Amino acid sequence: MSEKAELREINPGSQALFDAAERVPVVDKATFKDWGPKIREALLDTQFELHESASFPVIIVLGGNDLVSRGALLHALSKVMDSRNLSVVSVSPPTDEERARPRMWRFWRALPPKGRIGVFYNSWYTYPGIRHSLGESKAKEFNANIDEINRFEELLAAEGALIVKVFVHLSKKQLKKRLKSLERDPDESWRIPDEAKLLIENYDSFMDVAGRLLDRTNTAAAPWTIIGSANERHLAMTFGNHILAALQQKLAEESKRKKRTRRRKVAQTASSVANVIRDLDLTLSLEKDDYEKKLLRYQGRLNRLFRDKAFQKLSLVAVFEGNDAAGKGGAIRRVTDALDPRAYSVIPIAAPTEEERAQPYLWRFWRHLPPLGRATIFDRSWYGRVMVERIEGFCSDADWQRAYGEINEFEAEMARHGIIVAKFWLAISKDEQERRFKDREKVGYKRYKLTDEDWRNREKWDLYENAVAEMVDRTSTSYGPWTLVEAESKYFSRVKVLKTLVNRLEKSI
């Protein structure tokens, strides 16, 4: 069977839903007029409760072939609800800045925080669907887009988001009739979107693709609802009632969840994974003369690689993790000393801010991904979830256990876009850490680096060591391998970091 023939087999379940959506009852004016004030009051009350609880975000995906009715729904929703806690995202073709980053980057940046509602008039579905219906993408790319969408929505739902997806449907005959009617009325013709002509010309192909998209992305975490728009009053009432019911149900579930939730006791069990950290040879070192020669050599090679034309089609994300006082800052400085300051950004990661806590966990990392030809260096990273948050009980067991898969997928998306992912764990012994802590206490300009929390964390050394071993075991991949750095000797660790980066870049270029 050819790809084109295969594409035209709409799932029978989706086709039945489309057929049913074309047969809608007529709602009279009196019924609609009576319903209007009631739904507005209920939606505002529910939106206020959502904002006050600030316990989850609401993501409304508004798709469908009836572009006119979709626009009317969006306008009505904006008019009825409190616009201060409602954001509307209308996705246009990607800009140069957006094309220079992974496809989902721009959608991560547009997500609403907890307590707010975000309406995506166009969304992550729009351009994969349009391109495939016009024959601009092959089945392999289209299927990869679907898998990417499902992973994205699954992650958002796991983080607590309410995802409401609505497909506004009109038959080809009804759609042509509506557009002709609007064209004849000078006061209404402005409602016809520019894409309407393209949609009519490719209606059958569009619906073939839409049927497959809806069928394969209709999940328990993010189900689709198809609403017929032949009668505008019926559409408005069905849409409004659906949004209200989804909000009320989620708020009720969240209320019950909070009553059940108690701060968990941190598990004190050791990991069953072989402890690769303890197997490191921390006696490895370099003499100063050898260090200075190798430092200059690898810094020069790194600089040339960044200026190579081939690197302009790639980018770099370097992750630095390690024991407190292991020398992450010094290693990062030796990397940045080799680079043009315009070519990189260093992102220090501390406890999440209030803004960051209101978003999915990976949001604050997605927004810092570099464009092509540049690097982002993370001084600590998304691995905090499977280390400090896990050990200190700042997240649930389900959160950190789920995070391994989410992190691997995050890094895989980077790699698919051409981002080189280099991850370093700088390791020192417990005795060496104590020596460096005491040294910091004595030196005035180093005291700011030492906190009471640093001393307290030493009491959980074994727990952290086991967590790191499991992290390395479960997240060291072909596209995002961990490099374990013996950091007892700062000279040795800095050269090993530079050498590893040079080798990764040379292999990729």
N, C-alpha and C positions, 0 to 999 in steps of 0.2 A: 504493500500500500504506500503511495507517495505521501510526502509530508503534507502537501496541500489537501489531499483526500482525507488524511487522518485528521487534519485540523477541522474539517467541516462536520465531524461527528460530535455534535453537542451532546453532553451527557443527558440521557433521557429525563433524569430528575430535574436538572436545570431547565430543560425545555418545557417540562410540565409546569414549572413555577413561572416561567415567562408567559406561557399560554394563560395560566390562571390570572396573572397580573393584568392581562389585557381585558379581562371581564370584571369590571368593578361596578359597584352600585352607585347610583346618583344620590348625592346628599343635597337635600333642599336647603334653601337660604335660612329658614327659621331654625333648623337644627344646627347649622353651622354657626349662626349668630349666637345661639344659646351656649354652644360649646366654647367659643372664643375666650370670654372672660374667665371661665373656670380653668381652662388649661393654662392660661397665662399666670393666674394666681398660683396654681399648683407647681408650675415649672419654676417660678421665682422662689417659692418657698423651698423647693428641693435644691435649687442652685445655692440658696443662702445656707442651707444645712451642709451642703458639700463644701462650701467655702469655709464655714466655721470648723468643720471637722478636719479639713485639709489632710485627709487620710489617703486619698487616691486621686489621680487625674482622670479626666474623661476625654477620650479620643473618638470623635465622630468622623467617619469616612463617608463622604457623600459622593457616590458614583452613579453611573447610569447613562442611558442614551438620550434621555430627554433633558437636554441642556437648559432649555427655557425653564422648565419646572424646577430643576435643581437650583437655578439662580433665584427663583421665587422663594423656594424653601429656605435658602440661606438668608435672604433678605428678611423673611418673616421671623426666623429664629433670632437673628440679630436685633430685630425690633422688639420681640417679646421678652428676651432675657436681658439680664444686667450685663451691659457691654464691658464693664470693668473687669469682669472675671470670665470673659469669653473672647477667645482669639480666633481669627479666621486666616487660614493659610490657603492661598490659591497658587498652586505650583505651576510655574512657567517652564519652558525648556531650560535645561541647566546652563548656567553661566560658565565662563572660562574658569572662574574660581572654583565652582562646584565640580566641573569635569576633572579638575586637577586632584580631586579627592575621591574616596570610595563613594559609590552611588548613594548609600543610605546616609551619608554625612549630613546632607542638608535637611533630612527629615529628623534626625536626632536633634539637631539644633532648634528645630521648630516645635518640639514636643511641649505640651503644656505642663506646668508644675502641678503638684498635688493641690487639690482644692479648686482647680480651674478647668474649664472646658476648652478644648481645641477642636475646631471644625476644619477638616481638610476637604476643600471643594474639589481640588485635584490632589492626588496623593501618590504614594509609592506604586500604585497600580496603573496610573495614567499612561506613562510613556512606554513601559513594557507592553501594555495592551495595544496602544496605538501603533507602535513600531511593528509588532507581530501581525496585526491585522492588515497593515499596508505592505507586508512582505519584506520589511527592512531588517528583520532579525530571524534567525533560524530557530528550529525547535530546541536545540541545545541551549542557546542563550535564554530563550523564553522559559524553559524548564528551570534553569538556574535562577532566573528572577523569581519564579514562584517559590522555590525552596528558600531563597533569601527572605522573601516576604513572610513566609510562615515562621521562620526562625525569629525574625524581628518581632512579630506580633506575639509569639509564644513568650519571648523574653519580657516584653512589656506587660503581658498579662501576669506572668510569674512575679513581677515587681508590684503587682496590685492594680494596674491600670484597668479601667473599664473601656473596652473597645466596642463601639457600636458602628456597624457597617451597613449602609443602606444603598440599594441599587434602585434608582428611579427608572421605570421601564415604560416604553410606549412602542406599539407596533409600528412598522415602517409606514403603513397606510395612514395611521393616526398621526404620526409625526409629520409626514408631508402635508397633511391637511392643516395641522396647527401652524406650521411655518408659513404656508401660503396665506392663511388668515391674518397672521401678524404682518406679513409683507404688505398687505393691502391697507393696513391702518398706519398712517404716518406717526400717530401717537404711541404705537406699540412696537413698531419695527425695530426700535433700538434694543429690544429684549432678545433679538436673535443674535447669538454668539457667532463670532467669525468662523468657528469650527463646524457650524451646523451643516454647511454645504458639503464639507469633506465627509461628515458622518453619514449623510444621506447617500452619497455616492458609494460609500463602502459599508453600507448598513449590514449586509449579510455577513461579510467578513468580520466586521466588528462584533456582531452577536455570536459568531462562532467562537471567537477568542474570549469574549466575555463569559460565555457559558463554561468554558474550560477554566478560566480564572476563578469564577465563583465556586465551581465544583471543588477545585483543589485547594482553595483557601477558606472554605467553609468549615471552620474548626470549632471545637467546643469552647476554646478560649476567645475566639473572635468570629462568631457566626455572621452570615449575611442574612439580610432581610430584603426581599424584593417587593417593591410597592408599585402598583400600576398608577399611572398619572393621567389616564383618560379623563377623569373627573378631578378637577383641581381641589375641590372641597374635600373629597374623599382622601386625596393624597395628603393634604395638610393635616387632617384629623388623624389619619393612620400614623403619619410620621410623628406628630406631636405626642400622641398617646404612647407610641413605641419608645421615644426618648424618655418620657416621664416614667414609664414602667421600668425601664432598664436602670435609671438613676435610683428609683426608690428601692428596687431589689438589691442593688449593690450597697446602698447605704445601710439597709437592714442587715445584710451579710457582714458588713464591716463592723457594725455595732456589736453583733454576736461574737465576732472574732476578737474584738478588743476585750470583751468580758472574759474570754477564755485564756487570753494571753497573760503569761506571767514571765518575769525575767528568768531565763533559763539558768540552770547550774552548768558551769563550764565543764565539759567532759575532761577528765584528767587521764584519759587512756593514751597509751603510746601508739604511734602509727605502726602498722605491720610492714611498711615499706623499708627496704634496706636503707640505712642511714649513710647516704653518699657524702654528707658533710663531714662526718667523723673520719671518713677514709681519706680526706685531703691531706696532702703533705704540706703542712704549714711552715716547714723549715726552708722551703724554696726562697731564694733571695737573689739579689743582684748587687754587685759592688757599684759604688757611685760613678766611677769612670765608665763602666760598661752601660750603666743606666742612662747616662747623659748622651752617649753615642746612639743607643737604640731609641731613646726618646726622640731625638732630632730626626733619625731615619724614618721612623713610623709616622711622625707628625708630617713630615714632608710628603710621604706617600699618600697620607690621608687627604692632605690639601689638594694634591694633584687629582685624586679620584673625584673629589667634589667638583672640580672644575672640568672634568671630563664631559664631553657632550652627551655620552651615553647615560650619565647620571641624571641629566635633565628630564629623562623619561622615567626616572625612579625617584624614591625618597627614602628616608631613613627614620625609624623610630628606635631609639636606644633606651632601654629600661635599666635603671640602676637600683638594685636592692642589696641588702646586706645587714650584718650585725651593726648595732649602734657603734659608732667610732671606727668602723672598718675602713674608712677612707673613700667613701663615695664621692664626696665633694672634691677631693683632690684629684681623683680619677677623671671626673667630669671636666675639671679645669684643664687638664692636660689634653683632653679631646678638643675643647672649645678653643684653646690656644692655637690650634692648628687651622682653624676655620675662619672664614670671613664672617663677622658678626651678623651680616644680613642673611646668612645661609642657614641659621639655626635659631631655635628657641629652647630655653631651659625651663621646664615646668616643675617647680617644687610642689610636692603633694603632702598636705597636712590633713588634719581632721576636716571632714567636709563642712562647708559653710551651710547656713540656713537655706540658701538658694539651691545648693547642690543636694542637700537632703530631700528637697522637694521633687527631685528628678530620679529616674532610674539610675542604678549604681554606676553604669558605664557612661552615662551622659557627660560627666565632667572630663572624661578622657577622650571621647569621640570628638568633642569640639576643638581639641588641640591637635588633631592629626594634621601633619604637614602637607602642603601642596607638592607637586612634582618639583624635583630639584632642590628640596630643602630637607632639614632634619628637625625632629623634635626629640629632646632629651628629657626623660622623666626621672627626676630625683625622687624615688619611690613611685608607686604606680597602683594599678588595679589589683595587684597581688595583695594589697592590704586586706582584702576581704577574706582570703584564705590563710592569713597570718594573724595580724593584730586583732581584726574584728572577730575572727574565729576564737582566738585564745582568750580575749577579754570579754567575750559575750556581747559584743556590740551588734551582732546580727543573729538571726536564728540559725539552727543547724541546717535547715532546709536551704537557707540563703547561701551559706558558704559551700555546702555540698553541691549545689546547683552551679556555683560560680565556675568550677573547673571547665565544664562544657561551654559556658557562655564566654569565658576568656579565650578558650581555644578557637571558638567561632569568630570572635572579635579579631584575633590575630590572623585567622585565615582570610577574613575579608580584607584586611590590610594587604596581605601577601598577594591576593588575587588582583589587587589594584596596582601592584608594583612597589609596595612599601616593604623595604628590607627591615625585618624585626630582629634586633639584637638584644639579648637579655643577659644581664650580669648579676651574679650573686657574689658579693665580696665577703669572704669568711675570715674571721680571726678566732683565736681561742678565748676562753673565758678569762684566763689570767691576763692575756694581752689587752683585753677590753678594760679590765680593772686598772691596768697600768696607764692606759690612755685617758681614762676618766680622771684619774688623780693628776695626771699631767695637765689636763684642761683646767682643773681647779686652781692650779698654780699660776697659769698664764692668763693675764687680764683679757686679752682679745679673743681668748678661746672659751671663756666662761659661759658665754651665751649659748654655746653648743651643748651644754650639760644641764639637764633638768632632773628633778626628783623622780620623774617617771622613768628616766634612763636607769637610775639605780634600782628602782622597783622592778623593772622588766628583767633584771638579772635573776630574780628569784624564780622566774619561769623559763630559764634558759633551756632546759630539756624539752619542755613543751614546744617552744619556738623551733628548736632544732628538728624535732620530729615533724612539725608542720611544714618546715622548709623542705625536708626530704620528700614528703608526700607531694608538695607543690611541684618540685622539680620532676618527680616521676610522672605526674599526671598532666603536666603542661609543657614538657619539652618535646617539641615536634620538629618535623623537617623544615617547616616554614618559620618556626619561632623557637629555635633551640636555646637552652640555657647554657651559659658558660660559667662554670664555677671557678672563682678566682681566689687563689691562695693569697691573702692580703696581710699576712703577718709582716711581710716586707712591703712597704709602700712602693719602693722602686720596682719590685717585681710585679706587683698588681697593676700599676699604671702602664707598664710596658705590655703586659698580657692583654689588657683591655684594648690598647691601641692596635696591637698586632691582630687581635681577633676582628676588630672593625675593618681593618685594611683587608684581611683575607675574605671577609663576608662581601665587602664591596667589590673586590677584584673578581670574585667568583660570579657575582650577579651581573657585573658589567661585561 
